[in-house]
Amino acid sequence: MTMLLCVGEILERVCRRRMEEILDMTKSAQRKALCRTFAFGLLRPFSGMNVSVRLGEIAHNILSHWPIPPQPSKPTAHFCYLTMCDRAHWLMLRESLFSLYRSWNSLPEITVVSDGSWTANEFAEVFAWWPTPITVLMREEICLSALSAGFPELADYVRESIWGLELATVTTQAKQRPVLYADADILWFRDPAPLLDDPVSWDKPRALRESNCHQRRDMALRHCPKVLEPPFVNAGIVALHGELMPPDLLRSMVQDALPHPLDSSCQQTIIASAVKIGGELFPEKLSLVEFDDVYRFRSRNMKTEGYYSRHYVHWMRHMLYRDALRLRFHFFAGLITRAGPSRASRVGLVGASSSAGGQNH
């Protein structure tokens, strides 16, 4: 009996040591890939920088030095969460995925598409904290998928444009399985399962609504003038299992988009046309797509307003990092509350993100 206890203790120590090594490797990889040098000019009170932008830059820097430890597994959701990202925005993607982890009760299979600026091996080291393997698809694979599906024009659009890559990713992957595509600049604040419905019903494209019209007018007038009428469509989140739109229409619209590879409104117009012709909009509360607080000291509160996520488009990225840092601190506060006063003094900031989570903002 004594010998068995000794063997058990040895195995426990070996396992603990191995976990510590994995934790150290994960933290080191994140710091090496994501850490930013602090710009001390952000602390100058009279530099003329807007306070919201200043706070966002400070939050961005703090998050870059705050790695996420490996997370415990959760139940499985039976669809694919699809996103894409360039190397420069890995930190934004990490915070987006962590917000998903902490707020969703079940985790979907994660697939991330590379624009060509990073490799699968590089990605695996930095995102090893995610509890299950993340599938990585390279740009060349999406191009081949478009060709195999009979869309050579779409394959050309993939080669020429990041927006073509996003469109082809949704189009080709949704033919194979239920897909929830989400941009990397989205944070999740609560589990959206009640608004998504069963993935078997995702046969028609669904996307977000917004109050601004970001469509290419000449394309819209030729193919679907309804996209120029409210409610307008935002392609930041798209759910689909099946065909995006009739193949001939897709080919025609992609041909119109090819001469404008840098114009994101072309891809937005194609998705919006698919939704207006044969799909529908998500419930309004699935995601906030508004910009009225972009330069305010106090940002809008997703919990009190009842939103499940927020899409921080382009000029709002500083707001994403502010809210992402707030999510981390709320997670930390919840951990201390659950641990009780006796452990509060022993919990560090890194430990704040090591629990399974699930607290809402």
C-alpha positions as CSV (number, residue, x, y, z in Angstrom):
1,M,0.0,0.0,0.0
2,T,2.8,2.4,0.9
3,M,4.5,1.6,-2.4
4,L,1.3,2.4,-4.4
5,L,0.9,5.7,-2.6
6,C,4.5,6.6,-3.4
7,V,4.0,5.7,-7.1
8,G,0.8,7.8,-7.1
9,E,2.6,10.8,-5.6
10,I,5.4,10.5,-8.2
11,L,2.9,10.3,-11.1
12,E,1.1,13.3,-9.7
13,R,4.3,15.3,-9.5
14,V,5.3,14.3,-13.0
15,C,1.9,15.4,-14.4
16,R,2.0,18.6,-12.4
17,R,5.5,19.4,-13.7
18,R,4.4,18.7,-17.3
19,M,1.4,21.0,-17.0
20,E,3.7,23.7,-15.6
21,E,6.0,23.2,-18.6
22,I,3.1,23.5,-21.0
23,L,1.8,26.6,-19.2
24,D,5.2,28.2,-19.4
25,M,5.6,27.4,-23.1
26,T,2.1,28.8,-23.9
27,K,2.8,32.0,-22.0
28,S,6.2,32.4,-23.6
29,A,4.9,31.9,-27.1
30,Q,2.1,34.5,-26.6
31,R,4.5,37.1,-25.1
32,K,7.0,36.6,-27.9
33,A,4.4,37.0,-30.6
34,L,2.1,39.6,-29.2
35,C,4.0,41.9,-26.8
36,R,4.1,45.6,-27.7
37,T,6.6,48.2,-26.5
38,F,4.8,50.8,-24.4
39,A,4.6,54.3,-25.9
40,F,5.2,56.6,-22.9
41,G,3.6,59.4,-24.9
42,L,0.3,57.9,-24.0
43,L,0.8,59.2,-20.5
44,R,1.2,62.8,-21.5
45,P,-2.1,64.5,-20.5
46,F,-1.9,67.4,-23.0
47,S,-0.8,65.5,-26.1
48,G,-4.1,66.2,-27.8
49,M,-5.0,62.5,-28.2
50,N,-8.6,61.7,-27.6
51,V,-9.1,60.0,-24.2
52,S,-11.0,57.0,-25.6
53,V,-8.2,56.3,-28.1
54,R,-5.6,56.8,-25.4
55,L,-7.3,54.3,-23.1
56,G,-7.7,51.9,-26.0
57,E,-3.9,52.0,-26.7
58,I,-3.1,51.5,-23.1
59,A,-5.5,48.5,-22.9
60,H,-3.9,47.1,-26.1
61,N,-0.5,47.2,-24.5
62,I,-1.6,45.7,-21.2
63,L,-3.3,42.8,-23.0
64,S,-0.2,42.2,-25.1
65,H,1.7,41.4,-21.9
66,W,-1.1,39.3,-20.4
67,P,-1.1,35.8,-21.7
68,I,-4.0,33.3,-21.4
69,P,-3.2,30.0,-19.8
70,P,-4.6,26.7,-21.2
71,Q,-8.3,26.5,-20.6
72,P,-10.4,23.5,-19.5
73,S,-12.7,21.9,-22.1
74,K,-16.4,22.6,-22.3
75,P,-19.4,20.8,-24.0
76,T,-19.3,20.7,-27.8
77,A,-21.6,22.8,-30.1
78,H,-22.3,21.0,-33.4
79,F,-21.2,23.6,-35.9
80,C,-18.1,25.3,-37.1
81,Y,-17.1,28.8,-35.9
82,L,-15.2,30.2,-38.8
83,T,-13.0,33.3,-38.8
84,M,-9.9,34.8,-40.5
85,C,-7.1,37.0,-39.5
86,D,-3.8,38.5,-40.6
87,R,-0.6,38.2,-38.5
88,A,-0.9,41.9,-37.4
89,H,-4.2,41.2,-35.6
90,W,-3.5,38.0,-33.7
91,L,-4.0,39.8,-30.4
92,M,-7.4,41.0,-31.5
93,L,-8.3,37.4,-32.6
94,R,-7.1,36.0,-29.2
95,E,-9.3,38.4,-27.3
96,S,-12.3,37.6,-29.6
97,L,-11.8,33.9,-29.0
98,F,-11.4,34.3,-25.3
99,S,-14.6,36.4,-25.1
100,L,-16.3,33.4,-26.9
101,Y,-14.8,30.9,-24.5
102,R,-15.8,32.8,-21.3
103,S,-19.4,33.5,-22.4
104,W,-20.5,30.4,-24.4
105,N,-21.7,27.3,-22.6
106,S,-20.7,25.0,-25.5
107,L,-17.8,25.5,-27.8
108,P,-18.0,25.0,-31.5
109,E,-15.2,23.6,-33.7
110,I,-12.9,26.6,-34.5
111,T,-11.5,27.1,-38.0
112,V,-9.2,30.0,-38.7
113,V,-8.2,31.1,-42.2
114,S,-4.8,32.6,-42.9
115,D,-4.3,35.4,-45.4
116,G,-0.8,34.1,-46.1
117,S,1.0,36.2,-43.5
118,W,1.4,33.3,-41.0
119,T,1.7,29.5,-40.9
120,A,-0.2,26.8,-39.1
121,N,2.8,26.0,-36.9
122,E,3.3,29.6,-35.8
123,F,-0.4,29.9,-35.0
124,A,-0.5,26.6,-33.0
125,E,2.1,27.9,-30.6
126,V,0.4,31.1,-29.7
127,F,-3.2,29.7,-29.6
128,A,-2.3,26.5,-27.7
129,W,-4.4,27.8,-24.7
130,W,-7.6,26.9,-26.6
131,P,-9.0,23.6,-25.1
132,T,-9.3,21.8,-28.4
133,P,-7.3,21.7,-31.6
134,I,-8.0,24.7,-33.9
135,T,-8.2,23.9,-37.7
136,V,-6.1,26.2,-39.9
137,L,-6.9,26.7,-43.6
138,M,-4.4,28.5,-45.8
139,R,-5.3,30.9,-48.6
140,E,-4.3,28.4,-51.2
141,E,-6.7,25.8,-49.8
142,I,-9.7,28.2,-50.0
143,C,-8.6,29.0,-53.6
144,L,-8.6,25.3,-54.5
145,S,-12.0,24.9,-52.8
146,A,-13.4,27.7,-55.0
147,L,-12.1,26.0,-58.1
148,S,-13.4,22.6,-57.1
149,A,-16.9,24.2,-56.5
150,G,-16.9,25.5,-60.1
151,F,-16.1,29.2,-59.4
152,P,-12.8,30.1,-61.2
153,E,-13.8,33.8,-60.9
154,L,-14.1,33.4,-57.1
155,A,-10.6,31.8,-57.0
156,D,-9.2,34.8,-58.8
157,Y,-10.9,37.1,-56.3
158,V,-9.3,35.1,-53.5
159,R,-5.8,35.6,-55.0
160,E,-6.3,39.3,-55.5
161,S,-8.3,40.4,-52.5
162,I,-8.6,39.8,-48.8
163,W,-12.3,40.4,-49.2
164,G,-12.5,37.8,-51.9
165,L,-10.8,35.4,-49.4
166,E,-13.5,36.1,-46.8
167,L,-16.3,35.7,-49.3
168,A,-14.9,32.4,-50.7
169,T,-14.3,31.1,-47.1
170,V,-18.0,31.4,-46.3
171,T,-19.2,30.2,-49.7
172,T,-17.0,27.0,-49.8
173,Q,-17.1,26.0,-46.2
174,A,-20.8,26.4,-45.8
175,K,-21.4,23.9,-48.5
176,Q,-19.7,21.3,-46.3
177,R,-21.2,21.9,-42.8
178,P,-23.1,24.4,-40.7
179,V,-20.9,27.5,-40.4
180,L,-21.0,30.6,-38.2
181,Y,-18.6,33.1,-39.8
182,A,-17.5,35.9,-37.5
183,D,-14.9,38.7,-38.1
184,A,-12.0,38.7,-35.7
185,D,-13.1,42.2,-34.5
186,I,-16.1,40.8,-32.5
187,L,-16.3,40.4,-28.8
188,W,-18.9,38.1,-27.2
189,F,-20.7,39.0,-23.9
190,R,-23.2,36.2,-23.5
191,D,-24.1,32.9,-25.1
192,P,-25.9,33.5,-28.4
193,A,-27.4,30.0,-28.6
194,P,-31.0,31.2,-28.1
195,L,-30.7,33.5,-31.1
196,L,-28.9,31.1,-33.5
197,D,-31.5,28.3,-33.6
198,D,-30.6,24.7,-34.5
199,P,-27.7,24.6,-37.1
200,V,-29.8,22.2,-39.2
201,S,-32.1,25.2,-40.0
202,W,-29.2,27.3,-41.4
203,D,-30.1,26.6,-45.0
204,K,-30.6,30.3,-45.8
205,P,-27.9,33.0,-45.2
206,R,-28.3,35.2,-42.2
207,A,-26.3,38.3,-41.3
208,L,-26.3,41.3,-39.1
209,R,-28.3,44.4,-39.4
210,E,-26.9,48.0,-39.1
211,S,-28.0,51.5,-39.6
212,N,-25.3,52.5,-42.1
213,C,-25.2,51.5,-45.8
214,H,-21.7,50.2,-46.7
215,Q,-22.6,48.8,-50.1
216,R,-21.2,49.5,-53.6
217,R,-24.0,51.4,-55.3
218,D,-23.3,50.4,-58.9
219,M,-23.2,46.7,-58.1
220,A,-26.3,46.9,-55.9
221,L,-28.3,48.7,-58.7
222,R,-27.3,46.0,-61.2
223,H,-28.0,43.0,-59.1
224,C,-30.1,43.8,-56.0
225,P,-31.3,47.4,-55.4
226,K,-32.9,46.3,-52.1
227,V,-29.5,46.3,-50.4
228,L,-29.6,50.1,-50.6
229,E,-32.8,50.2,-48.5
230,P,-32.9,49.8,-44.7
231,P,-32.5,47.7,-42.7
232,F,-28.9,47.5,-44.1
233,V,-26.9,44.3,-43.9
234,N,-23.5,43.9,-42.2
235,A,-21.4,40.8,-43.1
236,G,-19.5,40.7,-39.7
237,I,-21.4,37.6,-38.7
238,V,-22.9,35.2,-41.2
239,A,-24.6,31.8,-40.6
240,L,-25.2,29.3,-43.4
241,H,-25.3,25.7,-44.3
242,G,-25.7,25.4,-48.0
243,E,-25.6,27.7,-51.0
244,L,-25.0,31.4,-50.5
245,M,-26.9,32.5,-53.6
246,P,-27.7,31.2,-57.1
247,P,-24.3,30.3,-58.8
248,D,-24.9,32.5,-61.9
249,L,-25.6,35.5,-59.7
250,L,-22.5,34.8,-57.6
251,R,-20.3,34.6,-60.7
252,S,-21.7,37.8,-62.1
253,M,-21.2,39.8,-58.9
254,V,-17.7,38.4,-58.3
255,Q,-16.8,39.5,-61.9
256,D,-18.0,43.0,-61.0
257,A,-15.9,42.9,-57.8
258,L,-12.6,41.8,-59.4
259,P,-11.5,45.2,-60.7
260,H,-11.8,46.6,-57.1
261,P,-9.8,44.2,-54.9
262,L,-9.3,46.8,-52.1
263,D,-12.9,47.8,-51.8
264,S,-14.6,46.0,-48.9
265,S,-18.0,47.3,-50.0
266,C,-18.0,44.8,-52.9
267,Q,-17.9,41.8,-50.6
268,Q,-20.5,43.5,-48.3
269,T,-22.8,44.0,-51.3
270,I,-22.6,40.3,-52.3
271,I,-23.4,39.1,-48.8
272,A,-26.1,41.7,-48.5
273,S,-27.7,40.7,-51.8
274,A,-27.7,37.0,-50.7
275,V,-29.5,37.9,-47.5
276,K,-32.0,40.3,-49.2
277,I,-32.8,37.8,-52.0
278,G,-33.0,34.5,-50.1
279,G,-32.1,35.0,-46.5
280,E,-32.9,37.0,-43.4
281,L,-31.4,39.2,-40.7
282,F,-30.3,38.0,-37.3
283,P,-32.3,39.4,-34.3
284,E,-31.1,42.9,-33.6
285,K,-29.7,42.0,-30.1
286,L,-27.2,39.4,-31.5
287,S,-24.6,42.1,-32.2
288,L,-24.3,45.9,-31.8
289,V,-23.0,47.6,-35.0
290,E,-23.1,51.3,-34.0
291,F,-20.4,53.9,-33.5
292,D,-21.9,56.7,-31.4
293,D,-19.6,56.1,-28.5
294,V,-16.3,55.7,-30.4
295,Y,-14.7,58.8,-28.8
296,R,-16.5,58.8,-25.5
297,F,-14.8,58.1,-22.1
298,R,-17.7,55.7,-21.2
299,S,-18.5,53.1,-23.7
300,R,-21.9,51.5,-24.1
301,N,-22.7,48.6,-21.8
302,M,-23.6,45.4,-23.7
303,K,-25.0,43.7,-20.6
304,T,-27.4,46.5,-19.6
305,E,-28.5,47.0,-23.3
306,G,-29.0,43.2,-23.8
307,Y,-26.6,42.6,-26.7
308,Y,-24.8,39.3,-27.1
309,S,-21.8,40.7,-29.0
310,R,-20.4,43.8,-30.5
311,H,-18.7,44.4,-33.9
312,Y,-15.9,46.9,-33.6
313,V,-15.4,47.8,-37.2
314,H,-12.2,49.6,-38.4
315,W,-12.1,52.9,-36.6
316,M,-13.4,51.3,-33.4
317,R,-10.6,48.9,-32.7
318,H,-9.4,51.0,-29.7
319,M,-12.9,50.3,-28.2
320,L,-12.4,46.6,-28.7
321,Y,-9.2,46.6,-26.6
322,R,-10.9,48.7,-23.8
323,D,-13.8,46.2,-23.6
324,A,-11.6,43.2,-23.9
325,L,-9.5,44.4,-20.9
326,R,-12.7,45.0,-19.0
327,L,-13.8,41.5,-19.7
328,R,-10.5,40.2,-18.3
329,F,-10.8,42.2,-15.1
330,H,-14.5,41.2,-14.6
331,F,-13.3,37.6,-15.0
332,F,-10.7,38.2,-12.4
333,A,-13.2,39.8,-10.0
334,G,-15.5,36.9,-10.4
335,L,-12.7,34.5,-9.6
336,I,-11.8,36.3,-6.4
337,T,-15.4,36.4,-5.3
338,R,-15.8,32.6,-5.8
339,A,-12.4,32.0,-4.1
340,G,-13.4,34.0,-1.0
341,P,-11.3,36.3,1.2
342,S,-8.9,33.6,2.3
343,R,-7.6,33.1,-1.2
344,A,-8.1,36.7,-2.6
345,S,-4.6,37.8,-1.6
346,R,-3.0,34.8,-3.4
347,V,-4.7,35.3,-6.8
348,G,-2.6,37.0,-9.4
349,L,-3.7,38.6,-12.7
350,V,-2.5,35.7,-14.7
351,G,-4.6,33.3,-12.6
352,A,-7.6,35.4,-13.4
353,S,-7.8,33.9,-16.8
354,S,-7.0,30.3,-15.9
355,S,-10.4,29.3,-14.7
356,A,-13.2,27.9,-16.9
357,G,-15.1,31.1,-16.7
358,G,-18.5,31.8,-18.1
359,Q,-19.2,35.1,-16.4
360,N,-21.1,37.7,-18.5
361,H,-20.0,41.3,-18.9
